Amino acid sequence: MPDVVVSSDAPRARRTAEIVVADDAWPLQVEPDVYEASPARLAALLERLPEGARTALLVCHEPGASGLAVALAGPSRDDEAARRRARVMAGLGTAEAAVLQVDGTWDDLTAAAAELADVLTP
């Protein structure tokens, strides 16, 4: 479960975030900087997440979403992880999600520091 949900202020993204949060009362943070953000700008936003937040959900847009996921995951020798990365490199579709696992804090985010654990589709 996410400790924080960060969403673009675009109506469709915000509505998606509200649906996901629903009755679970996860903290929802609406950020205008997410709209049309580059992977670098999205990474900078993640670095500013609250220190206690261990799990975050970022509701954002393409091509920034897939660009961020690919940059953070980096290449892998594992065949399945390489397939997931290739899938994300092709771009995420509407309501798809890249699930990344990172050891450390949000400040530790660097290129290839994460594992692309899954790609979720609706």
Backbone as numpy.savetxt, mean C-alpha at the origin, in Angstrom:
# Nx Ny Nz CAx CAy CAz Cx Cy Cz
-5.47 -6.97 10.89 -6.30 -5.80 10.89 -5.42 -4.55 10.89
-5.77 -3.57 10.11 -4.93 -2.37 10.06 -5.07 -1.51 11.33
-3.95 -0.93 11.71 -3.96 0.05 12.79 -4.38 1.41 12.27
-4.18 1.64 10.97 -4.55 2.90 10.34 -4.87 2.64 8.87
-5.86 3.33 8.36 -6.22 3.29 6.94 -5.98 4.70 6.41
-5.15 4.79 5.38 -4.85 6.08 4.75 -5.45 6.05 3.36
-6.24 7.05 3.04 -6.93 7.08 1.75 -6.70 8.40 1.03
-6.72 8.30 -0.28 -6.79 9.47 -1.13 -8.08 10.21 -0.83
-8.09 11.51 -1.12 -9.33 12.26 -0.93 -10.25 12.20 -2.15
-9.84 11.47 -3.18 -10.72 11.29 -4.34 -11.98 10.56 -3.90
-13.16 11.00 -4.35 -14.41 10.40 -3.88 -14.47 8.88 -3.97
-14.04 8.31 -5.07 -14.12 6.85 -5.23 -13.19 6.14 -4.24
-11.98 6.65 -4.07 -11.04 6.04 -3.13 -11.55 6.19 -1.70
-12.03 7.37 -1.39 -12.55 7.62 -0.03 -13.73 6.70 0.27
-14.61 6.53 -0.70 -15.77 5.63 -0.49 -15.30 4.19 -0.31
-14.30 3.77 -1.07 -13.74 2.43 -0.90 -13.20 2.26 0.52
-12.44 3.25 0.99 -11.88 3.19 2.34 -13.00 3.12 3.38
-14.04 3.90 3.20 -15.16 3.89 4.15 -15.86 2.54 4.17
-15.97 1.89 3.02 -16.57 0.55 2.96 -15.70 -0.44 3.69
-14.39 -0.36 3.48 -13.46 -1.28 4.13 -13.49 -1.08 5.64
-13.48 0.16 6.08 -13.48 0.45 7.51 -14.81 0.03 8.14
-15.91 0.35 7.47 -17.28 0.01 7.90 -17.46 0.17 9.41
-17.86 -0.90 10.05 -18.16 -0.84 11.48 -16.96 -1.19 12.36
-15.81 -1.42 11.74 -14.64 -1.84 12.51 -13.95 -0.70 13.25
-14.32 0.52 12.92 -13.79 1.71 13.60 -12.27 1.82 13.51
-11.69 1.34 12.42 -10.25 1.56 12.22 -10.05 3.04 11.93
-8.98 3.60 12.42 -8.73 5.02 12.15 -8.55 5.27 10.65
-9.32 6.21 10.12 -9.25 6.57 8.71 -8.64 7.95 8.59
-7.57 8.02 7.83 -6.85 9.27 7.62 -6.96 9.60 6.12
-7.64 10.68 5.78 -7.80 11.09 4.39 -6.70 12.09 4.07
-5.92 11.78 3.03 -4.75 12.57 2.66 -4.85 13.07 1.22
-4.95 14.37 1.00 -4.97 14.90 -0.37 -3.70 14.56 -1.15
-2.57 14.38 -0.47 -1.31 14.08 -1.15 -1.28 12.71 -1.81
-2.26 11.86 -1.52 -2.27 10.51 -2.10 -2.73 10.54 -3.56
-3.59 11.48 -3.89 -4.13 11.54 -5.26 -3.01 11.82 -6.25
-2.90 10.99 -7.26 -1.87 11.09 -8.30 -0.45 11.12 -7.74
-0.24 10.48 -6.61 1.08 10.48 -5.97 2.02 9.51 -6.66
3.27 9.91 -6.72 4.33 9.05 -7.23 4.66 8.00 -6.15
5.33 6.93 -6.53 5.76 5.96 -5.51 6.60 6.62 -4.40
7.46 7.56 -4.76 8.29 8.24 -3.75 7.43 9.03 -2.77
6.42 9.71 -3.28 5.55 10.50 -2.40 4.72 9.59 -1.50
4.27 8.44 -2.03 3.54 7.48 -1.19 4.45 6.90 -0.11
5.69 6.60 -0.46 6.64 6.08 0.53 6.88 7.10 1.63
7.00 8.37 1.26 7.19 9.43 2.25 5.99 9.52 3.18
4.80 9.32 2.65 3.60 9.34 3.48 3.63 8.18 4.48
4.05 7.00 4.03 4.13 5.85 4.94 5.14 6.10 6.05
6.23 6.78 5.74 7.25 7.07 6.76 6.70 7.97 7.86
5.62 8.70 7.58 5.03 9.60 8.57 3.90 8.96 9.37
3.66 7.67 9.18 2.60 7.01 9.93 2.92 7.00 11.42
1.90 6.93 12.26 2.14 6.91 13.70 3.08 5.77 14.09
3.94 6.05 15.04 4.95 5.08 15.46 4.34 3.74 15.89
3.21 3.78 16.55 2.59 2.56 17.04 1.84 1.76 15.98
1.68 2.31 14.80 0.94 1.61 13.73 1.84 0.53 13.12
1.47 -0.71 13.31 2.25 -1.81 12.76 1.70 -2.29 11.41
0.41 -2.10 11.21 -0.23 -2.53 9.97 -1.03 -1.36 9.40
-0.81 -1.07 8.12 -1.50 0.04 7.47 -2.13 -0.42 6.17
-3.23 0.19 5.83 -3.89 -0.02 4.55 -3.86 1.31 3.82
-3.31 1.31 2.63 -3.19 2.52 1.82 -4.13 2.38 0.63
-5.14 3.24 0.56 -6.09 3.25 -0.55 -5.65 4.37 -1.48
-5.05 3.97 -2.61 -4.45 4.96 -3.50 -4.73 4.61 -4.96
-3.94 5.16 -5.84 -4.23 5.08 -7.27 -3.03 4.54 -8.05
-3.34 4.09 -9.25 -2.30 3.67 -10.19 -1.79 4.88 -10.94
-0.58 4.90 -11.35 0.43 3.84 -11.27 1.25 3.90 -9.99
0.93 4.83 -9.08 1.70 4.95 -7.85 1.65 3.71 -6.97
0.47 3.07 -6.88 0.33 1.90 -6.02 1.25 0.76 -6.44
1.19 0.40 -7.70 2.03 -0.72 -8.16 3.50 -0.31 -8.15
3.79 0.95 -8.49 5.17 1.42 -8.46 5.77 1.33 -7.07
5.00 1.72 -6.06 5.47 1.63 -4.68 5.69 0.18 -4.28
4.73 -0.68 -4.58 4.85 -2.09 -4.20 6.06 -2.75 -4.84
6.28 -2.49 -6.11 7.41 -3.09 -6.82 8.73 -2.56 -6.26
8.79 -1.27 -5.98 10.02 -0.68 -5.44 10.33 -1.23 -4.05
9.32 -1.33 -3.21 9.55 -1.81 -1.85 9.86 -3.30 -1.82
9.26 -4.06 -2.72 9.48 -5.51 -2.71 10.82 -5.89 -3.34
11.21 -5.22 -4.38 12.45 -5.56 -5.04 12.38 -6.94 -5.69
13.42 -7.33 -6.39 13.43 -8.63 -7.06 13.54 -9.77 -6.05
13.15 -10.96 -6.48 13.20 -12.13 -5.62 13.68 -13.34 -6.40
14.37 -14.22 -5.72 14.81 -15.48 -6.35 13.73 -16.55 -6.25
12.77 -16.34 -5.35 11.67 -17.27 -5.18 10.73 -17.15 -6.38
10.43 -18.26 -7.05 9.61 -18.23 -8.27 8.23 -17.63 -8.02
7.58 -18.01 -6.95 6.23 -17.50 -6.67 6.26 -16.00 -6.38
7.23 -15.56 -5.61 7.37 -14.12 -5.31 7.68 -13.35 -6.59
8.49 -13.92 -7.46 8.82 -13.27 -8.74 7.57 -13.15 -9.61
6.69 -14.17 -9.59 5.44 -14.10 -10.35 4.52 -13.01 -9.79
4.45 -12.93 -8.47 3.62 -11.88 -7.86 4.16 -10.51 -8.24
5.47 -10.34 -8.20 6.07 -9.05 -8.54 5.80 -8.69 -10.00
5.92 -9.67 -10.89 5.63 -9.42 -12.31 4.17 -9.03 -12.48
3.29 -9.66 -11.73 1.86 -9.34 -11.79 1.62 -7.89 -11.38
2.27 -7.45 -10.31 2.10 -6.09 -9.82 2.76 -5.09 -10.78
3.88 -5.46 -11.37 4.55 -4.58 -12.33 3.65 -4.25 -13.51
2.74 -5.18 -13.85 1.80 -4.95 -14.94 0.70 -3.97 -14.54
0.61 -3.65 -13.25 -0.38 -2.70 -12.77 -1.48 -3.39 -11.98
-1.92 -2.73 -10.94 -3.03 -3.24 -10.13 -4.34 -2.73 -10.70
-5.33 -3.59 -10.74 -6.66 -3.20 -11.21 -7.47 -2.58 -10.08
-8.65 -2.11 -10.42 -9.54 -1.53 -9.43 -9.81 -2.53 -8.32
-9.65 -2.09 -7.09 -9.89 -2.86 -5.86 -8.91 -4.00 -5.65
-7.81 -4.04 -6.40 -6.77 -5.03 -6.14 -5.80 -4.45 -5.11
-5.10 -5.35 -4.42 -4.19 -4.90 -3.37 -2.91 -5.72 -3.38
-1.81 -5.03 -3.19 -0.52 -5.68 -2.98 -0.30 -5.72 -1.47
-0.01 -6.91 -0.95 0.22 -7.08 0.48 1.72 -7.20 0.71
2.26 -6.23 1.43 3.70 -6.19 1.69 3.97 -6.43 3.17
5.03 -7.16 3.44 5.47 -7.37 4.81 6.85 -6.75 4.95
7.01 -5.97 6.02 8.27 -5.26 6.25 8.70 -5.51 7.68
9.96 -5.84 7.87 10.53 -5.92 9.21 11.03 -4.54 9.58
10.75 -4.11 10.79 11.22 -2.80 11.23 10.09 -1.80 11.30
10.47 -0.53 11.33 9.50 0.56 11.47 9.26 1.22 10.11
8.31 2.13 10.08 8.01 2.85 8.84 9.21 3.67 8.39
10.02 4.11 9.34 11.23 4.86 9.00 12.26 4.00 8.27
12.14 2.68 8.42 13.10 1.76 7.82 12.77 1.41 6.37
11.68 1.96 5.85 11.29 1.62 4.48 12.34 2.09 3.49
12.84 1.15 2.74 13.78 1.45 1.67 13.46 0.52 0.50
14.03 0.82 -0.63 13.83 -0.04 -1.80 14.25 -1.47 -1.47
13.44 -2.41 -1.89 13.68 -3.85 -1.73 13.72 -4.30 -0.27
13.13 -3.53 0.65 13.14 -3.89 2.07 11.94 -4.75 2.47
10.99 -4.95 1.57 9.76 -5.66 1.90 9.65 -6.95 1.11
8.72 -7.77 1.56 8.36 -8.99 0.84 6.95 -8.78 0.29
6.77 -9.07 -1.00 5.44 -9.01 -1.60 4.76 -10.33 -1.29
3.98 -10.33 -0.19 3.41 -11.56 0.35 2.22 -12.07 -0.45
1.45 -11.17 -1.06 0.25 -11.60 -1.76 -0.25 -10.47 -2.67
-1.07 -10.84 -3.62 -1.81 -9.87 -4.43 -3.27 -10.28 -4.32
-4.08 -9.40 -3.76 -5.50 -9.70 -3.54 -6.33 -9.12 -4.67
-7.29 -9.90 -5.12 -8.20 -9.44 -6.16 -9.63 -9.52 -5.63
-10.51 -8.65 -6.13 -11.89 -8.67 -5.63 -12.62 -9.95 -6.02
